[in-house]
Amino acid sequence: MSELPPHDSSEQPDPVDSFEEIVAAETDRDPDLAVIEAGSRTLRAQGGPPQADVPARPADPEVDKALREVEAELATRWGETKLEPSVARIAALMDVLGEPQRSYPSIHITGTNGKTSTARMIEALLGAFELRTGRYTSPHVQSITERISLDGAPMTAERFVETYQDIKPYIEMVDGSQEFRLSFFEVLTGMAYAAFADAPVDVAVVEVGMGGTWDATNVIDADVAVVTPIDLDHTDRLGETPGEIAGEKAGVIKQDATVIMAQQPVDAAQVLLKKAVEVDATVAREGLEFGVVARQVAVGGQLLTLRGLGGEYEEVFLPLHGAYQAHNAAVALAAVEAFFGVGSQRPEPLDIDTVRKAFASVASPGRLEVVRRSPTVVLDAAHNPAGARATAEAVSEAFDFSRLIGVVGASGDKNARGLLEAFEPIFAEVVITQNSTPRAMDADELAGIAVEVFGEDRVQVEPRLDDALEAAITLSEEEGEYAGGGVLVTGSVITVGEARLLLGRG
């Protein structure tokens, strides 16, 4: 068992409080940028009208207080960047809870990029076919309750608190029996599995936190294992090549399962196929058994023709931008077909009208999400070079910006240089900032890298995110109100979530 330093709860301040400190000070604002100030006030006043899949703080003060207490207790545990590679603790929790994760079938999703969007598409498809779903994804954009969804909607704050309180005695029991206490992610995983059993759901859609083999979610034996594209991320923990990383992610492939495999680097594909052979799993590969036949840019998204395991599905509108989202859609469709036995037990494809309805309803907050017009402000949670390259390509395809300003705040454990290099061709200038969490890379450190990538004349530093947004909007408007300027906020899910709140979307 790997050794970890003793836990210090002081390393993880309450994320809500730390963010509120950033926006608490009243400052003068250009009238054209009043939305930022309004967003700050909205945050302090418990949030504006809720957006789809991104709940605001609870309106009831007592419920909000109870949720904050749960968040504070969870914050005393190891965060998601502290890992001890083992499923022993989560397995012990499942045991004392009566193995709730075995009371429903599941679809398990791993990979480097695209996991959450793919999970949302799978959930939408299953729901359209009248199955009750549970979805577990991470990290969250704004509210911790986003991570656990039932029937396509995040758990209410009341139910989230109730679920935590229900299993808290069992959590404490396991804490006392293990070398290390359950981590933040392990507790949330236990809550998700317990909530799905209590609902009960017909199927759970589960995204890994990191890797696969020793990820806390991997106490399920999923009938369908999905592997989205594998690239370099978390190399200090998962491996330094796609093949090595695939070795960890292959842990979600279980005996006699069906594997839905997105296009992969050759070495990663070889590892995944070898694991599938070892456990007698059936493999469906993008580009061979299923894939994207055609796609064209449409207003508000794209129009697709997808080839699934059961045939072609034409005129499928997806309200998300980018070729990578089309490929995510193909993977999601194949996963749901496999779950229903299409291509094996049943020869006919899924009902096309239901498939169209499901994809048309998909939303993915923080993924090329437009949150403001005049100028256009887009949020995207790309946080590694592969994700940034896909986002840069999608922005160039879906938007016609004459001048695009980047706002970038990255985490300290990410490949910031690779991220910035991916965006350099599309950013006229970049405003470097940082989010409110301890994981954030210092703005001056990130700016030093940015100067090497962009040149000093194209880099501005604003450590406060609200100031960075104001600076970027001002820069984007330098060519005039109707010149087609825009702002892309990116670099971290946390940065995007905080920007979303500041811009009044929470």
C-alpha positions in Angstrom: 0.0 0.0 0.0 1.4 3.4 -1.0 2.3 5.8 1.8 0.7 9.1 2.0 1.4 12.0 4.4 -1.0 12.5 7.3 -4.2 14.3 6.4 -4.2 18.1 7.1 -7.7 19.5 6.7 -6.3 23.0 6.5 -5.2 22.2 3.0 -8.8 22.3 1.8 -10.7 25.4 2.6 -14.4 25.6 1.9 -14.5 26.2 -1.9 -17.6 28.3 -1.7 -16.3 30.6 1.0 -12.9 31.0 -0.8 -14.7 32.0 -4.0 -16.9 34.5 -2.3 -13.9 36.2 -0.9 -12.7 36.9 -4.4 -16.0 38.6 -5.5 -16.9 40.2 -2.1 -15.2 43.6 -2.7 -17.2 46.3 -4.5 -15.4 47.9 -7.3 -16.2 50.4 -10.1 -17.3 48.8 -13.3 -17.7 50.0 -16.9 -21.4 50.2 -17.6 -21.0 47.8 -20.5 -19.6 45.2 -18.1 -22.3 45.5 -15.5 -23.1 41.8 -15.9 -19.9 40.9 -14.1 -20.8 43.0 -11.1 -24.3 41.6 -11.2 -22.9 38.1 -11.3 -20.9 38.8 -8.2 -23.9 40.2 -6.3 -25.9 37.2 -7.5 -23.3 34.9 -6.1 -23.4 36.6 -2.7 -27.2 36.6 -2.7 -27.4 32.8 -3.3 -27.5 32.7 -7.1 -29.7 33.6 -9.9 -32.2 31.5 -11.8 -30.9 27.9 -12.1 -29.6 26.8 -15.5 -30.1 23.3 -16.9 -28.1 20.8 -14.9 -26.3 23.5 -12.9 -28.3 24.1 -9.7 -27.9 27.3 -7.8 -27.4 27.5 -4.0 -30.6 26.4 -2.3 -33.1 29.2 -1.8 -34.2 27.9 1.6 -31.6 29.1 4.2 -31.9 26.0 6.3 -31.3 23.7 3.4 -28.4 25.8 2.2 -26.9 25.7 5.7 -27.3 21.9 5.8 -25.6 21.5 2.4 -22.8 23.8 3.5 -22.3 21.6 6.6 -22.0 18.5 4.4 -19.6 20.3 2.0 -17.5 21.3 5.0 -17.3 17.8 6.3 -16.4 16.4 2.9 -13.7 19.1 2.6 -11.9 17.6 5.6 -11.1 14.5 3.6 -8.4 13.9 1.1 -9.3 15.8 -2.1 -9.3 14.3 -5.6 -5.6 15.0 -6.2 -4.6 12.8 -3.2 -4.8 9.2 -4.1 -3.9 5.8 -2.5 -4.4 3.3 -5.4 -6.7 0.8 -3.8 -10.4 -0.1 -3.9 -10.2 -1.6 -0.4 -11.9 1.3 1.4 -14.8 1.7 -1.1 -15.3 -2.1 -1.2 -15.6 -2.0 2.6 -18.2 0.7 2.4 -20.2 -1.2 -0.2 -20.0 -4.3 2.0 -21.5 -2.5 5.1 -24.1 -0.8 2.9 -25.2 -4.2 1.5 -23.6 -3.9 -2.0 -26.1 -1.3 -3.4 -24.0 -1.1 -6.6 -25.1 -4.6 -7.5 -28.8 -3.9 -7.5 -28.9 -2.4 -11.0 -27.0 -2.8 -14.3 -24.5 -0.1 -15.2 -22.5 1.5 -18.0 -19.0 2.4 -17.0 -17.1 5.2 -18.8 -13.3 5.8 -18.8 -10.9 7.6 -21.1 -9.1 11.0 -21.0 -11.4 13.4 -22.6 -15.2 13.5 -23.4 -16.3 11.3 -20.5 -18.9 13.7 -19.0 -20.4 14.7 -22.3 -20.6 11.1 -23.4 -22.3 10.2 -20.0 -24.8 12.9 -20.5 -25.7 11.6 -24.0 -26.0 8.1 -22.8 -28.3 9.3 -20.0 -30.4 11.2 -22.4 -30.8 8.2 -24.7 -31.7 5.8 -21.9 -34.2 8.3 -20.5 -35.8 8.8 -23.9 -36.4 5.0 -23.9 -38.2 5.4 -20.6 -35.6 3.9 -18.3 -35.0 5.5 -15.0 -31.3 6.6 -14.8 -28.7 7.4 -12.3 -25.6 9.4 -13.5 -22.4 9.9 -11.6 -19.8 12.3 -13.1 -17.0 14.5 -11.9 -15.8 17.1 -11.3 -18.7 19.5 -10.9 -19.0 22.8 -12.7 -20.6 24.8 -9.9 -22.6 22.7 -7.4 -21.4 19.4 -5.8 -25.0 18.1 -6.2 -24.4 18.0 -10.0 -22.3 14.9 -9.6 -25.2 12.7 -8.8 -28.2 12.8 -11.1 -31.5 10.9 -11.1 -33.8 10.8 -14.1 -31.6 13.4 -15.9 -31.6 16.0 -13.2 -29.1 16.7 -10.4 -30.1 15.5 -6.9 -31.9 18.2 -5.0 -29.9 19.7 -2.1 -32.3 18.1 0.3 -31.9 14.7 -1.0 -28.1 15.1 -1.3 -28.0 16.0 2.4 -30.3 13.1 3.3 -28.2 10.6 1.4 -25.1 11.8 3.2 -26.7 11.6 6.6 -28.1 8.1 5.9 -24.7 6.6 5.1 -22.6 8.7 7.5 -22.6 6.1 10.3 -21.3 3.5 7.8 -18.7 5.9 6.5 -17.4 6.4 10.1 -17.4 2.7 10.6 -15.2 2.1 7.6 -13.0 5.1 8.5 -12.3 3.4 11.8 -11.4 0.0 10.2 -9.0 1.2 7.5 -5.4 2.6 7.5 -6.7 5.7 5.8 -10.1 7.4 6.0 -12.4 7.3 3.0 -11.5 10.1 0.6 -13.8 12.9 -0.7 -14.3 11.0 -4.0 -14.9 7.7 -2.3 -17.6 9.1 0.0 -19.4 10.7 -3.0 -19.1 7.4 -4.9 -20.7 5.6 -2.0 -23.5 8.2 -1.9 -24.1 7.8 -5.6 -24.4 4.0 -5.5 -26.6 4.2 -2.4 -28.9 6.8 -4.0 -29.2 4.8 -7.2 -30.3 1.7 -5.2 -32.7 3.7 -3.1 -34.4 5.4 -6.1 -34.3 2.7 -7.5 -32.8 3.2 -11.0 -33.0 0.9 -14.0 -29.5 1.6 -15.1 -26.5 3.6 -13.7 -24.2 5.7 -16.0 -20.9 6.0 -14.1 -17.8 8.0 -15.1 -14.5 7.1 -13.5 -12.7 9.7 -11.5 -9.2 8.8 -12.7 -7.9 5.7 -14.4 -10.0 2.6 -14.0 -8.4 -0.3 -12.2 -8.2 1.3 -8.7 -10.7 4.0 -9.2 -13.3 4.2 -6.5 -16.1 3.6 -9.0 -14.6 0.3 -10.1 -16.6 -1.8 -7.6 -19.3 -2.2 -10.2 -19.3 -5.0 -12.9 -20.6 -3.0 -15.8 -22.3 -4.8 -18.7 -21.0 -2.1 -21.0 -17.6 -0.5 -20.7 -17.0 2.7 -22.7 -13.5 4.0 -23.4 -13.4 7.5 -24.8 -10.1 8.7 -26.5 -7.0 8.2 -24.4 -4.3 10.8 -24.3 -1.7 12.1 -21.9 -3.1 13.4 -18.6 -2.3 12.5 -15.0 0.9 11.0 -16.3 2.4 11.0 -12.8 -0.2 8.6 -11.7 -1.4 6.7 -14.7 1.7 6.4 -17.0 3.7 8.4 -19.5 2.4 6.9 -22.7 -1.1 6.2 -24.0 -0.4 2.5 -23.8 0.6 2.7 -20.1 -2.5 4.8 -19.3 -4.7 2.4 -21.2 -3.4 -0.4 -18.9 -5.0 1.4 -15.9 -8.2 2.4 -17.8 -8.7 -1.2 -19.0 -9.6 -2.1 -15.5 -13.2 -1.2 -16.1 -13.5 -4.0 -18.7 -15.1 -6.9 -16.9 -15.8 -10.6 -17.7 -18.2 -11.0 -20.7 -18.8 -7.3 -21.0 -19.2 -5.3 -24.2 -16.5 -2.7 -24.8 -17.4 0.4 -26.8 -14.0 1.8 -27.9 -13.6 5.3 -29.3 -10.7 5.9 -31.8 -7.5 5.3 -29.9 -3.7 5.7 -30.3 -2.3 2.3 -31.6 -0.6 1.4 -28.4 -3.7 2.2 -26.3 -5.9 0.1 -28.6 -3.6 -2.8 -28.4 -3.7 -2.8 -24.6 -7.5 -2.5 -24.5 -8.0 -5.3 -27.0 -5.6 -7.6 -25.1 -7.6 -7.0 -21.9 -10.9 -7.7 -23.8 -9.6 -11.0 -25.0 -8.5 -12.0 -21.5 -12.0 -11.5 -20.1 -14.0 -12.7 -23.1 -15.4 -9.3 -23.7 -17.0 -8.3 -27.0 -15.4 -5.2 -28.6 -17.0 -2.6 -30.9 -14.6 -0.1 -32.4 -15.3 3.4 -33.7 -14.4 3.5 -37.4 -15.2 -0.2 -37.8 -18.4 -1.3 -36.1 -19.8 2.2 -35.6 -18.9 5.8 -36.2 -19.7 9.2 -37.7 -20.9 8.9 -41.3 -21.4 12.6 -41.9 -21.7 15.9 -40.0 -22.4 19.4 -41.0 -22.4 22.6 -38.9 -26.0 23.8 -38.1 -27.4 26.7 -36.2 -26.8 26.0 -32.5 -24.9 22.7 -33.1 -24.5 20.2 -35.8 -26.5 17.7 -37.9 -25.2 14.1 -37.9 -25.5 10.8 -39.6 -24.3 8.1 -37.3 -23.7 4.5 -38.0 -24.6 2.4 -35.0 -24.3 -1.3 -34.2 -27.8 -1.8 -35.8 -27.6 0.5 -38.8 -27.6 4.2 -39.8 -29.3 7.0 -38.0 -29.8 10.0 -40.2 -30.6 13.7 -39.5 -29.7 13.6 -35.8 -29.4 17.1 -34.5 -26.9 17.6 -31.7 -26.9 21.0 -29.9 -23.2 20.9 -29.1 -20.3 22.2 -31.2 -17.2 20.4 -32.4 -16.2 17.2 -34.3 -15.2 15.7 -30.9 -18.8 15.9 -29.7 -20.0 14.1 -32.9 -17.6 11.3 -32.0 -18.9 11.3 -28.4 -22.4 11.0 -29.8 -21.4 7.9 -31.9 -19.8 6.3 -28.8 -22.9 7.1 -26.7 -25.3 5.6 -29.3 -23.2 2.4 -29.6 -23.1 2.1 -25.8 -26.9 2.3 -25.5 -27.4 -0.1 -28.4 -25.0 -2.5 -26.7 -27.0 -2.2 -23.5 -30.2 -3.0 -25.3 -28.5 -5.9 -27.2 -28.7 -4.3 -30.6 -26.3 -6.2 -33.0 -26.4 -9.3 -30.9 -29.8 -10.3 -29.4 -31.8 -8.0 -31.5 -31.1 -7.2 -35.2 -33.1 -4.0 -35.6 -31.8 -0.5 -34.7 -33.2 1.7 -32.0 -36.2 3.8 -32.9 -34.9 6.7 -34.9 -37.4 9.3 -33.6 -36.6 8.5 -30.0 -32.8 8.7 -30.8 -33.3 12.1 -32.5 -35.4 13.4 -29.6 -32.8 12.3 -27.1 -29.8 13.9 -28.8 -31.7 17.1 -29.4 -32.2 17.4 -25.6 -28.5 17.0 -24.7 -26.8 19.8 -22.7 -23.2 19.9 -21.5 -22.6 22.9 -19.3 -19.1 24.3 -19.5 -18.4 22.6 -22.8 -18.3 25.4 -25.5 -21.2 27.0 -23.7 -22.2 30.5 -24.7 -23.1 32.5 -21.6 -23.2 36.0 -23.0 -23.6 37.9 -26.3 -22.2 41.3 -27.5 -19.5 40.3 -27.1 -19.9 36.6 -27.1 -18.4 34.9 -24.1 -17.8 31.1 -24.3 -16.9 28.8 -21.5 -15.0 25.5 -22.1 -13.5 23.3 -19.5 -10.5 22.0 -21.5 -7.7 21.4 -19.1 -5.1 19.3 -21.0 -3.5 19.7 -24.4 -5.7 17.1 -26.2 -8.8 18.7 -24.9 -7.5 22.2 -25.8 -6.7 21.1 -29.4 -10.2 19.8 -29.8 -11.7 23.0 -28.4 -9.6 25.2 -30.6 -10.7 23.3 -33.7 -14.3 23.4 -32.6 -14.2 27.2 -31.9 -12.7 27.8 -35.4 -15.5 25.8 -37.0 -18.5 26.9 -35.0 -17.7 30.7 -34.4 -16.6 33.4 -36.8 -14.7 35.6 -34.3 -12.6 38.4 -35.9 -10.7 38.8 -32.6 -10.8 36.1 -29.8 -9.4 36.8 -26.4 -8.6 34.0 -24.1 -9.0 33.9 -20.3 -6.9 31.1 -19.0 -6.7 29.8 -15.4 -5.1 26.4 -15.0 -4.5 23.9 -12.3 -0.9 23.5 -11.0 -0.7 19.8 -11.8 -1.6 20.2 -15.5 0.5 20.6 -18.6 0.0 24.4 -18.9 2.5 24.9 -21.7 0.8 22.3 -23.9 -2.6 23.8 -23.1 -1.4 27.3 -24.0 0.3 26.1 -27.2 -2.9 24.5 -28.4 -4.8 27.8 -28.0 -2.1 30.1 -29.3 -3.2 30.0 -33.0 -6.8 31.2 -32.2 -6.1 33.7 -29.4 -5.3 37.3 -30.5 -4.4 37.9 -26.8 -4.6 36.0 -23.6 -5.5 37.2 -20.1 -3.9 35.0 -17.5 -5.7 34.5 -14.2 -6.3 31.9 -11.5 -9.3 30.4 -9.8 -9.9 30.5 -6.0 -8.8 26.9 -5.1 -5.5 25.8 -3.7 -5.0 23.7 -6.8 -4.8 26.7 -9.0 -1.5 27.6 -10.7 -0.2 31.0 -9.6 -1.2 33.6 -12.2 2.4 34.9 -12.4 3.8 31.5 -12.9 1.3 30.7 -15.6 2.0 34.1 -17.2 5.7 33.3 -17.4 4.8 30.3 -19.6 2.3 32.3 -21.6 4.9 35.0 -22.4 7.2 32.3 -23.9 4.3 30.9 -26.0 2.5 34.1 -27.0 5.1 36.8 -26.6 5.0 39.6 -24.0 2.8 41.9 -26.1 -0.1 39.4 -26.2 -0.2 38.5 -22.5 -2.0 40.4 -19.7 -2.1 39.2 -16.1 -5.2 39.7 -13.9 -5.0 37.4 -10.8 -8.6 38.1 -9.9 -11.0 36.3 -12.2 -13.6 39.1 -12.3 -10.9 41.5 -13.3 -9.7 39.0 -16.0 -13.2 38.8 -17.4 -13.5 42.6 -17.5 -10.1 42.9 -19.2 -10.9 40.3 -21.8 -14.3 41.8 -22.7 -12.7 45.2 -23.1 -10.0 43.8 -25.3 -12.5 41.9 -27.5 -14.4 45.2 -28.1 -11.4 47.2 -29.3 -12.4 46.7 -32.9 -15.9 48.0 -32.3 -19.2 46.7 -31.1 -20.1 44.9 -34.3 -16.6 43.7 -35.3 -17.2 40.1 -34.1 -14.9 40.0 -31.0 -15.3 37.2 -28.5 -13.9 35.7 -25.2 -13.1 32.1 -24.4 -12.7 31.2 -20.7 -10.9 28.0 -20.3 -8.1 26.0 -18.6 -9.9 24.3 -15.8 -13.4 23.1 -14.8 -13.1 25.2 -11.6 -12.2 28.4 -13.6 -15.1 27.8 -15.9 -17.5 27.2 -13.0 -16.4 30.4 -11.2 -16.7 32.4 -14.4 -20.2 31.0 -14.9 -21.2 32.3 -11.5 -19.6 35.7 -12.1 -21.5 36.1 -15.4 -24.8 35.4 -13.7 -25.4 31.9 -14.9 -25.5 30.1 -11.5 
